[in-house]
Amino acid sequence: MNVHEEVQLKSPLPGRWWATFLVLSVILAVAVGLFLWSTVGNARPSLSACPPACPYEFNRPSTLLPASIEQGYANFLYNLILVLAIGVFVTVEGLIIYTIYRFRNRPPESAIQTHGNTKLEIAWTIAPAVVLIVIMGFSLQAMAQIRGPSIGEVLRVKAIGHQFWWEFQYPVQKGIAKEIITASELVVPEDVTVEVEMESVDVEHGFWAPELFGKVDAIPGYTTRLKFTPTQVGKREYGGQCTQYCGVQHAQMRFSVIVVPRAEFESWVAAHQKPAASVETLTGNAAAGAAAFVDAQNACIACHVIDGVPQAVGKIGPNLTHLMSRAHIAGGVLENNPENLARWLRDPQGVKPGNKMVIRRLDEKTVNDLVAYLTTLK
């Protein structure tokens, strides 16, 4: 009997080895399933650096927790590709391990040349093509839902990138009789498609709220668009971030998307279409702060708008008409409260170096008066 015949008569792999291989495959499949369940299901990702007790939910957004119809399609496509990739990996690696073990040579055997298997070669050519066709089909479906025209009720918003904060404009449309301009917080109603037009006044920025929509750039001199339809019931806040390096405070250019019930959104619109409280009704420190705000040497009116204050016509900084309705200031860096307002007015460059608010150093009385006035802007 020659060597070739001897190899052909070798017995198949021992049952013990096959059992070990199957057990390991099952363990891997279960581990992957548990990971997908923990990240895609209702549970928050257990591998996150921030535990479920985070004080601000939007500080740890995840693309694996879709909260809009469009992001749901993107997440399904991601999971599909992940599962197919794991299946291909396990199959290929398993066959490699099996081949190495099954057809290994033992001394004093010599290497054996074998002819290819035509059927097997055709199969492993067709199989990847089928996988890619499946992925392409679901990709086209997802693209049609994410980028296709909106159907039904639509809310239109413009997002404008500044160094280093986001401005949101609600133009006149059904339900909004007067333009609304705010900053850092995009308030939208649940179960309504939101179409966002993005622009930039300075450099390129990236607009992204992982749970609601994918990354889209805001490019100077050009308008880009996206849409999303929030599906979560009840008031929810989702974190957003600039994703294109835009300067020294790029990492601190944050925003949040606040999804509220329809009735609450209508109340928000009604409140934000009113001008600020009349200066004539103010007394004490608030009245002194209003006077300091319009004082040209303090430069507030050169950068900010307050509806109802004719001198305040600046467009460089955020619109302050309803400042105290926002949870955060300074582009999402500070919680909005009197202490942080005073901290910001004392030294804006110390809080956020490189931002566009460059002012003279204010004395403590002026700071306190301005805070007293700003806290009336509700």
Phi and psi in degrees as a GROMACS rama.xvg file:
@    title "Ramachandran Plot"
@    xaxis  label "Phi"
@    yaxis  label "Psi"
@TYPE xy
-82.1825  175.304  ASN-2
-61.6395  -41.0495  VAL-3
-60.5649  -45.1975  HIS-4
-65.1631  -36.3825  GLU-5
-64.3346  -40.3653  GLU-6
-65.9261  -38.6543  VAL-7
-64.6704  -24.4019  GLN-8
-90.3851  0.46682  LEU-9
-61.911  145.202  LYS-10
-74.3065  153.494  SER-11
-62.8226  176.856  PRO-12
-60.2427  146.172  LEU-13
-61.7603  144.447  PRO-14
-58.1729  -31.2531  GLY-15
-61.7793  -41.1259  ARG-16
-65.6309  -43.9355  TRP-17
-61.9129  -39.7837  TRP-18
-62.9023  -42.4006  ALA-19
-61.7434  -43.838  THR-20
-62.056  -43.1536  PHE-21
-65.9546  -40.6513  LEU-22
-62.8421  -44.0402  VAL-23
-63.2633  -38.838  LEU-24
-63.8272  -42.4784  SER-25
-64.0392  -42.6518  VAL-26
-60.7857  -43.4215  ILE-27
-62.2081  -44.7881  LEU-28
-62.4908  -41.9471  ALA-29
-65.0881  -41.2722  VAL-30
-62.4183  -43.8023  ALA-31
-64.0892  -42.5901  VAL-32
-61.2203  -42.5843  GLY-33
-65.5799  -38.3546  LEU-34
-63.8385  -45.7047  PHE-35
-62.6299  -40.6378  LEU-36
-63.5495  -41.3331  TRP-37
-71.2551  -26.1544  SER-38
-100.113  -28.5851  THR-39
-99.1362  -27.6974  VAL-40
-76.5559  -159.313  GLY-41
-72.5348  -23.3369  ASN-42
-72.9735  146.536  ALA-43
-76.9523  152.798  ARG-44
-58.543  124.639  PRO-45
-75.3053  -14.62  SER-46
-90.2472  1.6969  LEU-47
-67.9579  147.646  SER-48
-71.9892  -17.3288  ALA-49
-110.009  121.056  CYS-50
-71.6974  171.34  PRO-51
-59.2307  -15.9204  PRO-52
-88.0896  16.3518  ALA-53
-53.2071  134.313  CYS-54
-65.4368  -31.9684  PRO-55
-119.444  110.593  TYR-56
-57.2188  -35.6298  GLU-57
-76.7049  -3.27319  PHE-58
-75.0343  -10.3159  ASN-59
-135.185  61.6008  ARG-60
-69.2208  157.485  PRO-61
-143.835  135.55  SER-62
-69.0306  -15.757  THR-63
-85.3054  3.27372  LEU-64
-124.362  70.0538  LEU-65
-62.9789  136.502  PRO-66
-124.587  18.408  ALA-67
-142.634  160.421  SER-68
-60.6898  -45.4928  ILE-69
-65.3373  -44.0288  GLU-70
-69.1434  -25.3731  GLN-71
-63.3473  -41.3756  GLY-72
-64.5994  -42.4049  TYR-73
-63.4502  -40.0555  ALA-74
-68.3096  -38.6126  ASN-75
-61.5446  -42.9601  PHE-76
-63.1183  -40.6915  LEU-77
-61.248  -47.2963  TYR-78
-64.7641  -38.5234  ASN-79
-60.8525  -48.0704  LEU-80
-64.3806  -38.234  ILE-81
-61.9456  -46.6464  LEU-82
-64.5679  -44.1893  VAL-83
-63.3848  -39.8396  LEU-84
-65.1919  -40.185  ALA-85
-64.6856  -41.9372  ILE-86
-61.1426  -44.1806  GLY-87
-63.8648  -43.0418  VAL-88
-61.2775  -49.7108  PHE-89
-62.1587  -42.4651  VAL-90
-63.5412  -49.6334  THR-91
-65.9086  -47.5131  VAL-92
-65.3089  -37.4192  GLU-93
-62.9019  -43.1143  GLY-94
-65.6255  -36.8425  LEU-95
-63.1552  -46.5241  ILE-96
-63.2454  -43.4683  ILE-97
-61.2401  -45.1982  TYR-98
-63.2409  -43.6542  THR-99
-60.1697  -41.6243  ILE-100
-76.8989  -43.5959  TYR-101
-70.114  -39.102  ARG-102
-109.6  25.1687  PHE-103
-69.1328  153.602  ARG-104
-103.331  143.373  ASN-105
-116.67  140.076  ARG-106
-56.6528  142.764  PRO-107
-95.7307  32.5878  PRO-108
-69.3972  155.85  GLU-109
-112.742  161.772  SER-110
-61.7798  144.611  ALA-111
-115.511  128.332  ILE-112
-86.3428  125.488  GLN-113
-120.533  153.402  THR-114
-82.4574  148.033  HIS-115
-62.5774  161.434  GLY-116
-105.713  106.287  ASN-117
-60.6263  -44.7918  THR-118
-62.5532  -41.616  LYS-119
-65.4495  -40.5314  LEU-120
-65.2437  -39.4804  GLU-121
-65.0618  -40.4091  ILE-122
-63.3212  -45.0754  ALA-123
-78.5681  -5.41697  TRP-124
-87.8699  -40.4732  THR-125
-72.2453  -38.9008  ILE-126
-57.3154  -50.0058  ALA-127
-62.5653  -35.0501  PRO-128
-63.1326  -40.4426  ALA-129
-64.4695  -43.1403  VAL-130
-60.3145  -45.0065  VAL-131
-66.5221  -35.7008  LEU-132
-65.451  -41.5394  ILE-133
-61.3656  -46.177  VAL-134
-62.72  -41.6394  ILE-135
-62.2152  -42.7921  MET-136
-60.3537  -47.4815  GLY-137
-70.1239  -31.0311  PHE-138
-65.2007  -43.882  SER-139
-62.984  -38.9412  LEU-140
-63.5893  -44.7515  GLN-141
-64.6523  -42.0093  ALA-142
-62.2762  -38.1825  MET-143
-64.334  -36.3846  ALA-144
-77.2598  -37.3914  GLN-145
-79.0066  -39.848  ILE-146
-108.124  -5.68495  ARG-147
-72.7678  171.155  GLY-148
-64.7953  149.288  PRO-149
-76.1431  147.885  SER-150
-122.559  133.89  ILE-151
87.8707  -153.686  GLY-152
-69.3219  137.467  GLU-153
-133.598  136.825  VAL-154
-109.222  125.643  LEU-155
-103.714  132.111  ARG-156
-137.168  147.826  VAL-157
-112.375  128.546  LYS-158
-108.853  124.743  ALA-159
-118.596  122.826  ILE-160
-85.7692  130.752  GLY-161
-124.31  158.085  HIS-162
-83.0593  106.21  GLN-163
-136.632  73.3299  PHE-164
-158.786  166.03  TRP-165
-112.676  133.255  TRP-166
-104.212  138.122  GLU-167
-122.45  126.723  PHE-168
-117.463  130.441  GLN-169
-107.081  102.574  TYR-170
-70.5457  166.901  PRO-171
-62.2415  129.822  VAL-172
-164.3  -175.703  GLN-173
-58.8092  123.742  LYS-174
90.2501  -11.4769  GLY-175
-128.09  103.207  ILE-176
-84.9056  -18.646  ALA-177
-138.329  140.041  LYS-178
-58.3118  138.019  GLU-179
-113.853  132.994  ILE-180
-127.418  126.124  ILE-181
-140.954  -172.533  THR-182
-147.514  147.075  ALA-183
71.0852  -21.7863  SER-184
-129.956  121.195  GLU-185
-100.594  108.643  LEU-186
-96.8738  126.061  VAL-187
-138.949  154.593  VAL-188
-84.0802  151.414  PRO-189
-72.3749  151.528  GLU-190
60.6119  25.2446  ASP-191
-123.697  132.1  VAL-192
-69.6985  128.377  THR-193
-108.091  120.667  VAL-194
-102.252  122.1  GLU-195
-112.696  126.116  VAL-196
-99.4911  129.249  GLU-197
-111.913  135.172  MET-198
-137.644  169.068  GLU-199
-137.252  141.719  SER-200
-96.9856  -6.90995  VAL-201
-137.308  -78.2746  ASP-202
-120.548  -179.374  VAL-203
-75.773  133.786  GLU-204
-124.184  166.764  HIS-205
-123.725  132.894  GLY-206
-109.881  119.646  PHE-207
-155.473  123.741  TRP-208
-121.575  99.6929  ALA-209
-52.5946  -34.2548  PRO-210
-81.7035  -12.0134  GLU-211
-114.652  -35.9814  LEU-212
-161.272  163.012  PHE-213
-81.8013  176.521  GLY-214
-71.9719  133.318  LYS-215
-137.544  135.581  VAL-216
-83.8822  145.4  ASP-217
-103.832  115.029  ALA-218
-114.633  131.196  ILE-219
-57.293  132.63  PRO-220
76.5606  9.02025  GLY-221
-144.146  145.552  TYR-222
-108.239  124.71  THR-223
-111.649  162.134  THR-224
-138.445  154.415  ARG-225
-151.892  168.248  LEU-226
-143.015  153.803  LYS-227
-154.961  150.562  PHE-228
-125.018  99.8833  THR-229
-61.539  140.145  PRO-230
-118.196  -11.9048  THR-231
-72.9609  139.224  GLN-232
-91.7026  138.165  VAL-233
91.1742  169.979  GLY-234
-71.8443  124.769  LYS-235
-134.026  148.718  ARG-236
-123.463  129.185  GLU-237
-121.325  134.722  TYR-238
-80.2677  145.974  GLY-239
-132.505  162.477  GLY-240
-152.767  145.709  GLN-241
-70.9788  133.537  CYS-242
-112.675  2.19331  THR-243
-114.203  128.975  GLN-244
-59.13  120.227  TYR-245
-126.133  8.69916  CYS-246
141.238  -172.528  GLY-247
-62.8504  -29.4792  VAL-248
-105.649  26.7357  GLN-249
-54.2498  -45.0602  HIS-250
-66.6886  -18.8172  ALA-251
-104.041  20.9992  GLN-252
-98.7921  84.094  MET-253
-109.437  164.921  ARG-254
-155.239  169.421  PHE-255
-135.683  147.572  SER-256
-105.992  119.634  VAL-257
-106.883  114.224  ILE-258
-97.9888  123.901  VAL-259
-128.033  160.003  VAL-260
-59.343  156.961  PRO-261
-55.1624  -46.7895  ARG-262
-62.6659  -39.6304  ALA-263
-67.251  -36.1765  GLU-264
-65.9114  -40.4492  PHE-265
-63.3993  -37.1609  GLU-266
-67.0435  -39.5992  SER-267
-62.0278  -43.226  TRP-268
-62.1868  -45.8463  VAL-269
-60.3821  -41.854  ALA-270
-67.471  -38.215  ALA-271
-81.6569  -6.26961  HIS-272
-91.5514  -1.2607  GLN-273
-92.2163  148.274  LYS-274
-73.1012  171.089  PRO-275
-66.7061  161.147  ALA-276
-58.9096  140.975  ALA-277
-60.6019  137.504  SER-278
-62.9342  -31.4998  VAL-279
-63.5732  -22.671  GLU-280
-85.7108  -6.11042  THR-281
-85.9725  151.603  LEU-282
-137.073  168.728  THR-283
60.5017  -138.62  GLY-284
-61.8385  -34.9814  ASN-285
-63.5073  -42.3565  ALA-286
-65.0008  -40.6829  ALA-287
-65.0993  -36.5239  ALA-288
-67.0797  -37.0703  GLY-289
-63.658  -39.2135  ALA-290
-67.2714  -38.7953  ALA-291
-66.9135  -32.8768  ALA-292
-65.6313  -39.4883  PHE-293
-89.4664  -2.39126  VAL-294
-69.246  120.541  ASP-295
-58.9982  -31.5579  ALA-296
-70.1562  -18.4107  GLN-297
-86.8422  -12.7334  ASN-298
67.3698  9.57475  ALA-299
-63.5453  -45.0991  CYS-300
-71.3966  -14.2506  ILE-301
-76.7166  -18.3176  ALA-302
-119.977  -19.1706  CYS-303
-125.092  153.177  HIS-304
-111.199  137.028  VAL-305
-132.521  114.137  ILE-306
-59.041  129.276  ASP-307
98.7088  -9.18271  GLY-308
-113.174  98.8122  VAL-309
-59.6091  -30.5214  PRO-310
-73.4448  -22.6913  GLN-311
-87.3747  96.1676  ALA-312
-127.333  10.4349  VAL-313
-69.8996  146.762  GLY-314
-119.912  9.15064  LYS-315
-78.8732  -43.5683  ILE-316
-101.931  179.543  GLY-317
-64.4177  151.496  PRO-318
-69.1318  127.765  ASN-319
-104.326  8.69135  LEU-320
-53.0639  -43.5384  THR-321
-124.038  48.3772  HIS-322
-53.2473  -44.1512  LEU-323
-77.1537  -0.556924  MET-324
-82.4511  -8.9701  SER-325
-94.9957  145.141  ARG-326
-80.2436  -23.2816  ALA-327
-137.155  157.03  HIS-328
-128.336  176.871  ILE-329
60.0761  42.5474  ALA-330
68.0375  33.0038  GLY-331
86.6629  8.08492  GLY-332
-85.1164  -38.9432  VAL-333
-116.266  142.442  LEU-334
-67.2662  139.697  GLU-335
-81.9976  102.106  ASN-336
-151.586  165.51  ASN-337
-56.9319  -38.8431  PRO-338
-61.5857  -44.8679  GLU-339
-73.6738  -30.8199  ASN-340
-61.8949  -43.4886  LEU-341
-65.1876  -41.7339  ALA-342
-59.9499  -41.4041  ARG-343
-66.8828  -42.7337  TRP-344
-69.0113  -32.7831  LEU-345
-66.712  -42.246  ARG-346
-154.938  75.0905  ASP-347
-60.689  -33.2736  PRO-348
-72.9105  -28.0355  GLN-349
-70.872  -34.8295  GLY-350
-75.6117  -42.826  VAL-351
-141.597  81.812  LYS-352
-57.5583  137.018  PRO-353
91.7698  -4.20007  GLY-354
-74.1602  167.996  ASN-355
-81.7685  -2.18957  LYS-356
-87.7356  91.0575  MET-357
-112.288  106.862  VAL-358
-129.923  166.696  ILE-359
-71.6225  157.34  ARG-360
-70.0195  125.876  ARG-361
-92.1419  143.819  LEU-362
-74.1366  162.792  ASP-363
-63.1744  -36.5418  GLU-364
-63.7968  -43.0382  LYS-365
-63.2737  -40.393  THR-366
-60.5317  -49.3587  VAL-367
-63.6874  -38.8967  ASN-368
-65.6993  -43.7929  ASP-369
-62.5529  -40.1795  LEU-370
-63.3478  -42.6097  VAL-371
-60.2073  -38.9957  ALA-372
-72.9339  -45.8832  TYR-373
-62.2539  -32.6332  LEU-374
-71.6564  -8.61198  THR-375
-86.1144  -9.53469  THR-376
-85.3571  83.1854  LEU-377
